[in-house]
Amino acid sequence: MERFPTSLLERIEASIYLAAGYILSLAAAALLGFAVWEAIGLFSSQNLAGAIVRLLDRVLLALMIAEIIYTVARFSREGHLEAEPFLVVGVIAAVRRMLVITAESTVEMSLDSAHFLAVLAELGLLSLAIVCFAFAIFLIRRR
């Protein structure tokens, strides 16, 4: 008699994870489709650099969603969370932000301006975060 509520709750939990996985999959597919559509529009307006930056940004965001889908599916199968997929999402997010920052700051700016110093500080922190994430992934895999 005690097994019924637990079994029902487990089925409800699995259904929620399944629904979340499908919604994330649709979101990733829509994001990629929109990214291509947006890039075609930017290519046709002769904005090649902008198109490439936008496309790269959107594709990396779709990769982050794919990693989250993988995590949800794995949790649904195994019943416990693991840290490595979240660390991979962190690496992708940091690299994504670094690429966008460097692509957007191709305009000339003064080396002593506050904006340049803020960009430099953010790039330094993102680099440090990537190193920390990579080291954490290394430690997890070694274990």
N, C-alpha and C positions, 0 to 999 in steps of 0.2 A: 504494500500500500504506500510506503514511503517513497518508492521509486517513481511513481507517477508524476508528482509535482516537479521533481528534479528533471525527469525526462522531458516534460512539457517546457520547462524553462530553458533547457538545452536546445530544444527545437526552435523556440522563439529567438534565442540568442543567435543560432545559426541562420535563421531567416533574416535577422537584422544585418548580420555581416554579409550575407548574400546580396541583399538589397543595396547595401552601401557599396559593395564591389561593382554591381551593375551600374549604379549611378556614377561612380568614379570612372568606370570604363567609358560611359557615354560622354562624360565631361572631357575626358582626354581625347576622344575621337573628335568631338566638336571643336576642341581647342586646336587640334592639328589642322582640321579643315579650315577653320577661321584663319589660322596662321598662313596657310597657303593662299587663301583668298586675299588676305591683307598684303602679303608679299607681292602678289601679282599686281595689285593696285599700286603699290609703291614702285615696283619695277617700271610700270607703264608711265608713271609720273617722273621718271628719270632720277628717282631717289634711291640709287643702288645701295649706298651705305646704310641708309635708314631701313631699307627692306631686309638687308642681311642681319642687322642688329635685332630687328623685331622678330624675324624668323627664328634666329638662334635663341632669343629669349623665350619664345613660345614653345619651341621644341624642348628646351631644357625644363620648362615648367611641366610639359607633358611627361617627360622622363621622371620627374618628381612624383607625379600622380601615379605613374606606372609602378614605381617603387612602393608607394602607399598601398596600391591594389595588391601587390605581392605580399606585403605585410599582413593585410586583412585576410587574404586567402590562406596564408600560412597559419595565422592565429586561429582561423576557423577550423583548419585541419588538425592542428596540434594542441590547441587549447592554452597556449602560453605565448606571451610576447617575447621577442628577442630584440636586443638593442641594435644589432648590426644594420638592419634595414633603415632604421631611423638615422643612424650615423651616415649611411650612404645618401639619404635625402639631404642631410645637412651639408655634405660635401657638394652635392649637385647644386643646392641653393647658393652656397658661397661662391662656387665657380660661376654660376649664372650671374650673380650680382657683380662679380669682378669683371666679367666680360662686358656687361652692360655699362658699367662705370667707365671702363677704359675706352669703349667705343664712343660713348657720349662725350668724353673729354678730349676728343681729337682736335677741338678748337684750341687756338693758342690762348694760353692764360699766363698771367704773371706768376712767377715762382714764389713771390712773397704775398700773393693774395690769400684771403681767408678761405675762399672756395678751393683753391689748390691744396692748401694744408688740410682741409676737411676731407677731400678726396684721398689724399695721401694717407691720412690716418685711417680712413675706412678700409682702404686697400690693405694696409698693414694688419688691421684687426681681422679682416677676412682671411688673409694668408695664415695668420696664427690659428684661426679657427680650423682651417683646412688641415694644417699640420696636426692639431689636436685630434680632429676626427679620424685622420689616417692612422695616428698612433693608437687610438682606441680600437679601431678596426683590427689593426695588427695584434693588439693584446687579446682581443676576443677570439680571433682565428687561432692564435697560438695556444689558447686555453683549450 
